[in-house]
Amino acid sequence: MGPQGAAFKSAIYRRHIMAGIRHLDLGILDGPLVLFGGPYSNAQALAALIRAAQDIGVQSGQMICTGDVVAYCGAPARSVAQMRALGCAVVAGNCEIQLGTGAADCGCGFEDGSACDLLSVGWYGFASGVLSAADKAWMADLPDVISFQHQGARYAVIHGGLTDVARFIWPTSRAEVFAQEWAAVEQAIGPVDHIIAGHAGVPFITCTPQGRWINAGVIGMPPHDGQQDTRFAVLEGGEVRIENLPYDAQGAADDMAQAGLPLGYRDGLLSGYWPSEDVLPEDLRVPPSARG
């Protein structure tokens, strides 16, 4: 597994090894689908995503979230309420697993002592304190993998990886990484033609020998590109397109300020750049000289 705390490993052991993989099959979904990840407690972005789906005629039954409903931003309880009212399919992210099992930290996969690791302490403690027992029980009951059929192809939806829910998989990751996770998915639920994932925060589509690996991006934080807009994906007619999501970033930043959360991620919402590049591979980093 990737670098993470003992509490996270303990939660994953209980959920995946002892309890087994939780698989939800949605059946045939041939119409357009909205795929999104990482609402991250950003209630403004989630509201904008719901409006965007309605604008293209997609209802909640045709929406799938790759997890991490709660994370860096300032409205965890409101965001969970929005998601539960929406009723769309949600795969368990590491944040859901950690909060749902009462773990001590977010298990995001950050190196101990890194900037991201230190920043996560503030938001995780805040979220854990304001979420209700019912919200945490909802998180604990989410599936680890979702599958569906679309235009004759079978898709699997996971969070980071299936071998490690908090595994960071990038467009530049080695072919062996994709192959390992593909094999784990197929061992768990049988053959699939394409995989949809999240966690990394950067949307991309990579064609592997097994099929397309589709990262739908996240809606709660910009993809480290200097723009406030976030990203989601639309699957229609077997084709995938990545869409921009404009939303009220200042309102989300104000929620974070009111919650007393650290400046790092709050500044990231407005600048479009992450507070740290600790998790990013070298070839995806943006030199300070290149930032506007």
Secondary structure, DSSP 8 states (H G I E B T S, - for coil): --S--HHHHHHHIIIIIIS---EEEEEE--S-EEEE---TT-HHHHHHHHHHHHHTT--GGGEEE-S--SSSSS-HHHHHHHHHHHT-EE---HHHHHHHHT-SS------TTSHHHHHHHHHHHHHHHHS-HHHHHHHHT--SEEEEEETTEEEEE-SS-SS-TT----TTS-HHHHHHHHHHHHHHH---SEEEE-SSS--EEEE-SSSEEEE---SSS--SSS-S-EEEEEEETTEEEEEEE---HHHHHHHHHHHT--HHHHHHHHHSS-S--TTS-GGG---GGG--
